[in-house]
């Protein structure tokens, strides 16, 4: 037994095993000696902005629940576009807290502003352990709101045992704020959606041929009746646009010509009404969308050549964001079966241009 | 009497025949159907207060006057994107989030060629109204023509959103996160084409439309990190009850464009220059209505980007490596068999 132990000891001091032993020992020391407490996220965090109008001077109420039992000597409030604490802080455009005052405090009290800049506030007190069970609130007056309503902003919160927000943090978290009301700035262009529709339209919608119907001719089971119309659309709204086609079925009294629910080739001799927004060879009709801006496109079901579909309420073209003017040519096909009841078959398609949310 | 009946039948048959043979009746051209309007309006109004605002509608046509009828319609979501589903039927039931009772607009307007007109609108929230989101759409319609087989009419829609501040029920749940293929319209775990979009799908189970904000961090297996600082650049909304997909470009290309005589900023997704390999995606976001608790959203996902050229080169490299390993193994084996042969010979010699 003693021999075995000596053999093991001799092996243990061999240099090959030395590095491994050091790592294990260091890990054990770290686990045993490191402090038990770690940073926790502040809970029940909220921000109330008395005015959410861009550029207004107003008061903010920041509330949160202290989590760790460690003494708190200071709280740092850093105003950034991004809430993530380890990301660089970009100050919200127009925001200014350099003249802010701490007008009210509830819960854990005794704080006063000790440091401030355009986007940073530090409130301090003599370090003491939080004793209030509920959340604490701090009201800061004389804050100038950000001017950009396009993006939300965050206040990164960090609590410290030190009185100057230095050293290790105790707890952390962020609250979110957003400007919801804008002010009219003359240099800014308000979002606008431009839309026109007719048999023929100019690219920029300044002129149309004022024909708002398509006469497709006389139905014949051997023939496909065709027609075309055009629409132009564009927007500077960041959310883009959609064009929805809304229409009852093509009908004559109680008799209707059905439309395929899926893109289908033109089939003379069957009842079929369909549209698409691209150039086709069967039958030869239509044109591809005109305009260099690639954001605005025909929807998938209406953007394939030689297949046609019509379903009321479908989106026929869209752009996910800003799009300069683009012109679409809508192709219509109408087929009839030999046993279709006689009559004048009509429908009215309402093309609706809408913003996106 | 019989003669009268037969005469009526003949007349009816003639009318039907004419209907079959003749094209649909021609009608006179109507006015302009070229309009410009605001696509979205957003307000925050406290109970008991109102807002007076204006709608600027332009007639783009330089020759014809534009006559529009205006009405308020409710809408909901159409799919996982930001497409509204308009409830245009006259008898459509009012939604629980309808702004109709609070919104006042003119019924009609006529705008001279090439000019704009400013219309007054008012949103009034009653004193006893609870907090939440309310939204409807203002629809501007040109008159429908009588005639032709296919009549065409054009309408424009302004979406109007109003927040009534107060204590609300906020609940967004992260359902999906990852690389998104716009062509396939689906999330992808294994991409052979370079993904340019990271998407996340949120289910809104609260009583308020939410617009989350935050960052997405994309990390390559060898440590290269790309950060999407604004994961909701269009300030898009998840409507009440909606499962909403938000798309964020990994790399944005921004450019100034001239729209309607003014400069506007346009953004598009551009190639993010990803290396082939495994990527982890981390979403860190939050959402809150003014005065309500800030809610955190966190999620992790991963995806492979392995372009065909990389797979091809990897296969060739693997084949070359396998060949060399095989040769080394063969060499070692031949050395061993050579060594054992010489051992045998030595032992044989000793025996002798």
HADDOCK unambig.tbl for C-alpha pairs under 7 A between the chains (distance, minus, plus):
assign (segid A and resid 44 and name CA) (segid B and resid 293 and name CA) 5.68 0.50 0.50
assign (segid A and resid 45 and name CA) (segid B and resid 293 and name CA) 5.30 0.50 0.50
assign (segid A and resid 45 and name CA) (segid B and resid 294 and name CA) 5.55 0.50 0.50
assign (segid A and resid 46 and name CA) (segid B and resid 291 and name CA) 5.91 0.50 0.50
assign (segid A and resid 46 and name CA) (segid B and resid 292 and name CA) 5.62 0.50 0.50
assign (segid A and resid 46 and name CA) (segid B and resid 293 and name CA) 4.31 0.50 0.50
assign (segid A and resid 46 and name CA) (segid B and resid 294 and name CA) 5.23 0.50 0.50
assign (segid A and resid 47 and name CA) (segid B and resid 290 and name CA) 6.39 0.50 0.50
assign (segid A and resid 47 and name CA) (segid B and resid 291 and name CA) 5.12 0.50 0.50
assign (segid A and resid 47 and name CA) (segid B and resid 292 and name CA) 6.98 0.50 0.50
assign (segid A and resid 48 and name CA) (segid B and resid 290 and name CA) 5.28 0.50 0.50
assign (segid A and resid 48 and name CA) (segid B and resid 291 and name CA) 3.89 0.50 0.50
assign (segid A and resid 49 and name CA) (segid B and resid 290 and name CA) 6.48 0.50 0.50
assign (segid A and resid 82 and name CA) (segid B and resid 214 and name CA) 6.13 0.50 0.50
assign (segid A and resid 82 and name CA) (segid B and resid 229 and name CA) 6.96 0.50 0.50
assign (segid A and resid 83 and name CA) (segid B and resid 214 and name CA) 6.51 0.50 0.50
assign (segid A and resid 150 and name CA) (segid B and resid 235 and name CA) 6.46 0.50 0.50
assign (segid A and resid 151 and name CA) (segid B and resid 235 and name CA) 6.78 0.50 0.50
assign (segid A and resid 152 and name CA) (segid B and resid 213 and name CA) 6.47 0.50 0.50
assign (segid A and resid 175 and name CA) (segid B and resid 294 and name CA) 5.52 0.50 0.50
assign (segid A and resid 176 and name CA) (segid B and resid 287 and name CA) 6.64 0.50 0.50
assign (segid A and resid 176 and name CA) (segid B and resid 288 and name CA) 6.25 0.50 0.50
assign (segid A and resid 176 and name CA) (segid B and resid 294 and name CA) 6.18 0.50 0.50
assign (segid A and resid 177 and name CA) (segid B and resid 290 and name CA) 6.78 0.50 0.50
assign (segid A and resid 180 and name CA) (segid B and resid 43 and name CA) 6.86 0.50 0.50
assign (segid A and resid 180 and name CA) (segid B and resid 44 and name CA) 6.74 0.50 0.50
assign (segid A and resid 181 and name CA) (segid B and resid 43 and name CA) 6.48 0.50 0.50
assign (segid A and resid 189 and name CA) (segid B and resid 262 and name CA) 6.86 0.50 0.50
assign (segid A and resid 191 and name CA) (segid B and resid 38 and name CA) 5.88 0.50 0.50
assign (segid A and resid 191 and name CA) (segid B and resid 39 and name CA) 6.86 0.50 0.50
assign (segid A and resid 192 and name CA) (segid B and resid 36 and name CA) 6.35 0.50 0.50
assign (segid A and resid 192 and name CA) (segid B and resid 37 and name CA) 5.46 0.50 0.50
assign (segid A and resid 192 and name CA) (segid B and resid 38 and name CA) 4.67 0.50 0.50
assign (segid A and resid 192 and name CA) (segid B and resid 39 and name CA) 6.19 0.50 0.50
assign (segid A and resid 193 and name CA) (segid B and resid 36 and name CA) 5.41 0.50 0.50
assign (segid A and resid 193 and name CA) (segid B and resid 37 and name CA) 5.41 0.50 0.50
assign (segid A and resid 193 and name CA) (segid B and resid 38 and name CA) 5.98 0.50 0.50
assign (segid A and resid 193 and name CA) (segid B and resid 39 and name CA) 5.86 0.50 0.50
assign (segid A and resid 194 and name CA) (segid B and resid 35 and name CA) 5.80 0.50 0.50
assign (segid A and resid 194 and name CA) (segid B and resid 36 and name CA) 4.20 0.50 0.50
assign (segid A and resid 194 and name CA) (segid B and resid 37 and name CA) 6.66 0.50 0.50
assign (segid A and resid 195 and name CA) (segid B and resid 34 and name CA) 5.70 0.50 0.50
assign (segid A and resid 195 and name CA) (segid B and resid 35 and name CA) 5.53 0.50 0.50
assign (segid A and resid 195 and name CA) (segid B and resid 36 and name CA) 6.34 0.50 0.50
assign (segid A and resid 196 and name CA) (segid B and resid 33 and name CA) 5.45 0.50 0.50
assign (segid A and resid 196 and name CA) (segid B and resid 34 and name CA) 3.90 0.50 0.50
assign (segid A and resid 196 and name CA) (segid B and resid 35 and name CA) 6.21 0.50 0.50
assign (segid A and resid 197 and name CA) (segid B and resid 33 and name CA) 5.82 0.50 0.50
assign (segid A and resid 197 and name CA) (segid B and resid 34 and name CA) 6.58 0.50 0.50
assign (segid A and resid 197 and name CA) (segid B and resid 154 and name CA) 6.13 0.50 0.50
assign (segid A and resid 205 and name CA) (segid B and resid 34 and name CA) 5.96 0.50 0.50
assign (segid A and resid 205 and name CA) (segid B and resid 60 and name CA) 5.95 0.50 0.50
assign (segid A and resid 205 and name CA) (segid B and resid 61 and name CA) 6.59 0.50 0.50
assign (segid A and resid 206 and name CA) (segid B and resid 60 and name CA) 5.12 0.50 0.50
assign (segid A and resid 206 and name CA) (segid B and resid 61 and name CA) 4.60 0.50 0.50
assign (segid A and resid 206 and name CA) (segid B and resid 62 and name CA) 5.87 0.50 0.50
assign (segid A and resid 207 and name CA) (segid B and resid 61 and name CA) 5.19 0.50 0.50
assign (segid A and resid 207 and name CA) (segid B and resid 62 and name CA) 6.48 0.50 0.50
assign (segid A and resid 210 and name CA) (segid B and resid 29 and name CA) 5.50 0.50 0.50
assign (segid A and resid 210 and name CA) (segid B and resid 30 and name CA) 6.21 0.50 0.50
assign (segid A and resid 210 and name CA) (segid B and resid 31 and name CA) 6.54 0.50 0.50
assign (segid A and resid 210 and name CA) (segid B and resid 32 and name CA) 6.65 0.50 0.50
assign (segid A and resid 211 and name CA) (segid B and resid 29 and name CA) 5.26 0.50 0.50
assign (segid A and resid 212 and name CA) (segid B and resid 29 and name CA) 6.79 0.50 0.50
assign (segid A and resid 212 and name CA) (segid B and resid 145 and name CA) 6.58 0.50 0.50
assign (segid A and resid 212 and name CA) (segid B and resid 151 and name CA) 6.11 0.50 0.50
assign (segid A and resid 212 and name CA) (segid B and resid 152 and name CA) 4.98 0.50 0.50
assign (segid A and resid 212 and name CA) (segid B and resid 153 and name CA) 6.78 0.50 0.50
assign (segid A and resid 213 and name CA) (segid B and resid 145 and name CA) 6.91 0.50 0.50
assign (segid A and resid 213 and name CA) (segid B and resid 147 and name CA) 6.80 0.50 0.50
assign (segid A and resid 213 and name CA) (segid B and resid 148 and name CA) 5.36 0.50 0.50
assign (segid A and resid 213 and name CA) (segid B and resid 150 and name CA) 5.44 0.50 0.50
assign (segid A and resid 213 and name CA) (segid B and resid 151 and name CA) 4.16 0.50 0.50
assign (segid A and resid 213 and name CA) (segid B and resid 152 and name CA) 5.31 0.50 0.50
assign (segid A and resid 214 and name CA) (segid B and resid 148 and name CA) 5.28 0.50 0.50
assign (segid A and resid 214 and name CA) (segid B and resid 149 and name CA) 5.97 0.50 0.50
assign (segid A and resid 214 and name CA) (segid B and resid 150 and name CA) 5.06 0.50 0.50
assign (segid A and resid 214 and name CA) (segid B and resid 151 and name CA) 6.41 0.50 0.50
assign (segid A and resid 215 and name CA) (segid B and resid 23 and name CA) 6.77 0.50 0.50
assign (segid A and resid 215 and name CA) (segid B and resid 24 and name CA) 6.25 0.50 0.50
assign (segid A and resid 215 and name CA) (segid B and resid 148 and name CA) 4.39 0.50 0.50
assign (segid A and resid 215 and name CA) (segid B and resid 149 and name CA) 5.14 0.50 0.50
assign (segid A and resid 215 and name CA) (segid B and resid 150 and name CA) 6.67 0.50 0.50
assign (segid A and resid 216 and name CA) (segid B and resid 149 and name CA) 6.09 0.50 0.50
assign (segid A and resid 217 and name CA) (segid B and resid 23 and name CA) 4.82 0.50 0.50
assign (segid A and resid 218 and name CA) (segid B and resid 20 and name CA) 6.84 0.50 0.50
assign (segid A and resid 218 and name CA) (segid B and resid 21 and name CA) 5.83 0.50 0.50
assign (segid A and resid 218 and name CA) (segid B and resid 22 and name CA) 6.32 0.50 0.50
assign (segid A and resid 218 and name CA) (segid B and resid 23 and name CA) 5.55 0.50 0.50
assign (segid A and resid 236 and name CA) (segid B and resid 259 and name CA) 6.60 0.50 0.50
assign (segid A and resid 236 and name CA) (segid B and resid 264 and name CA) 6.31 0.50 0.50
assign (segid A and resid 238 and name CA) (segid B and resid 234 and name CA) 5.66 0.50 0.50
assign (segid A and resid 239 and name CA) (segid B and resid 234 and name CA) 5.62 0.50 0.50
assign (segid A and resid 242 and name CA) (segid B and resid 83 and name CA) 6.81 0.50 0.50
assign (segid A and resid 322 and name CA) (segid B and resid 266 and name CA) 5.38 0.50 0.50
assign (segid A and resid 324 and name CA) (segid B and resid 259 and name CA) 6.25 0.50 0.50
assign (segid A and resid 342 and name CA) (segid B and resid 16 and name CA) 6.21 0.50 0.50
assign (segid A and resid 342 and name CA) (segid B and resid 19 and name CA) 6.86 0.50 0.50
assign (segid A and resid 342 and name CA) (segid B and resid 20 and name CA) 5.17 0.50 0.50
assign (segid A and resid 343 and name CA) (segid B and resid 16 and name CA) 6.07 0.50 0.50
assign (segid A and resid 343 and name CA) (segid B and resid 19 and name CA) 4.99 0.50 0.50
assign (segid A and resid 343 and name CA) (segid B and resid 20 and name CA) 5.25 0.50 0.50
assign (segid A and resid 344 and name CA) (segid B and resid 19 and name CA) 5.32 0.50 0.50
assign (segid A and resid 344 and name CA) (segid B and resid 20 and name CA) 6.42 0.50 0.50
assign (segid A and resid 344 and name CA) (segid B and resid 24 and name CA) 6.36 0.50 0.50
assign (segid A and resid 345 and name CA) (segid B and resid 149 and name CA) 6.07 0.50 0.50
assign (segid A and resid 346 and name CA) (segid B and resid 148 and name CA) 6.93 0.50 0.50
assign (segid A and resid 346 and name CA) (segid B and resid 149 and name CA) 4.24 0.50 0.50
assign (segid A and resid 346 and name CA) (segid B and resid 150 and name CA) 5.75 0.50 0.50
assign (segid A and resid 347 and name CA) (segid B and resid 149 and name CA) 6.24 0.50 0.50
assign (segid A and resid 347 and name CA) (segid B and resid 150 and name CA) 5.16 0.50 0.50
assign (segid A and resid 347 and name CA) (segid B and resid 151 and name CA) 6.14 0.50 0.50
assign (segid A and resid 348 and name CA) (segid B and resid 150 and name CA) 5.48 0.50 0.50
assign (segid A and resid 348 and name CA) (segid B and resid 151 and name CA) 4.15 0.50 0.50
assign (segid A and resid 348 and name CA) (segid B and resid 152 and name CA) 5.61 0.50 0.50
assign (segid A and resid 349 and name CA) (segid B and resid 150 and name CA) 6.96 0.50 0.50
assign (segid A and resid 349 and name CA) (segid B and resid 151 and name CA) 6.07 0.50 0.50
assign (segid A and resid 349 and name CA) (segid B and resid 152 and name CA) 5.15 0.50 0.50
assign (segid A and resid 349 and name CA) (segid B and resid 153 and name CA) 6.30 0.50 0.50
assign (segid A and resid 350 and name CA) (segid B and resid 152 and name CA) 6.02 0.50 0.50
assign (segid A and resid 350 and name CA) (segid B and resid 153 and name CA) 4.71 0.50 0.50
assign (segid A and resid 350 and name CA) (segid B and resid 154 and name CA) 5.58 0.50 0.50
assign (segid A and resid 350 and name CA) (segid B and resid 155 and name CA) 6.86 0.50 0.50
assign (segid A and resid 351 and name CA) (segid B and resid 153 and name CA) 6.25 0.50 0.50
assign (segid A and resid 351 and name CA) (segid B and resid 154 and name CA) 4.93 0.50 0.50
assign (segid A and resid 351 and name CA) (segid B and resid 155 and name CA) 6.11 0.50 0.50
assign (segid A and resid 352 and name CA) (segid B and resid 154 and name CA) 5.95 0.50 0.50
assign (segid A and resid 352 and name CA) (segid B and resid 155 and name CA) 4.57 0.50 0.50
assign (segid A and resid 352 and name CA) (segid B and resid 156 and name CA) 5.56 0.50 0.50
assign (segid A and resid 353 and name CA) (segid B and resid 155 and name CA) 6.22 0.50 0.50
assign (segid A and resid 353 and name CA) (segid B and resid 156 and name CA) 4.87 0.50 0.50
assign (segid A and resid 353 and name CA) (segid B and resid 157 and name CA) 6.19 0.50 0.50
assign (segid A and resid 354 and name CA) (segid B and resid 39 and name CA) 6.29 0.50 0.50
assign (segid A and resid 354 and name CA) (segid B and resid 156 and name CA) 5.94 0.50 0.50
assign (segid A and resid 354 and name CA) (segid B and resid 157 and name CA) 4.73 0.50 0.50
assign (segid A and resid 354 and name CA) (segid B and resid 158 and name CA) 6.58 0.50 0.50
assign (segid A and resid 355 and name CA) (segid B and resid 39 and name CA) 4.50 0.50 0.50
assign (segid A and resid 355 and name CA) (segid B and resid 40 and name CA) 6.34 0.50 0.50
assign (segid A and resid 355 and name CA) (segid B and resid 157 and name CA) 6.98 0.50 0.50
assign (segid A and resid 355 and name CA) (segid B and resid 158 and name CA) 6.70 0.50 0.50
assign (segid A and resid 355 and name CA) (segid B and resid 159 and name CA) 6.82 0.50 0.50
assign (segid A and resid 356 and name CA) (segid B and resid 82 and name CA) 5.02 0.50 0.50
assign (segid A and resid 356 and name CA) (segid B and resid 83 and name CA) 5.48 0.50 0.50
assign (segid A and resid 356 and name CA) (segid B and resid 84 and name CA) 6.78 0.50 0.50
assign (segid A and resid 357 and name CA) (segid B and resid 82 and name CA) 4.80 0.50 0.50
assign (segid A and resid 357 and name CA) (segid B and resid 83 and name CA) 6.94 0.50 0.50
assign (segid A and resid 357 and name CA) (segid B and resid 236 and name CA) 5.52 0.50 0.50
assign (segid A and resid 357 and name CA) (segid B and resid 237 and name CA) 5.77 0.50 0.50
